[in-house]
Amino acid sequence: MSGTDSRARTQCMNNLRQFGLAINNYATVRKGRLPVLYTTVPGESQVFVSLLPYLEHEQLYRNMISP
């Protein structure tokens, strides 16, 4: 494995770990409820939007959910 491959693999693993932590923190705050994968319910955001505050993107989340 080359150095570039190793760095890419490490970055990918770090990204997956961050998503795992975000999902865990989301569920902890919502008493075990996981984010919905897809919804047509007005006002309820989908999984990636719901996780933004837990991925240190609070402002982007606010911009996306505000009318």
ZIRAWO-V808268 format. One line per field, one symbol per residue. ss: DSSP state (h for helix, s for strand, l for the rest). Layout:
# ZIRAWO-V808268
ss = ???
This chain:
# ZIRAWO-V808268
ss = llhhhhhhhhhhhhhhhhhhhhhhhhhhhlllllllllllllllllhhhhhhhhhllhhhhhhhhll
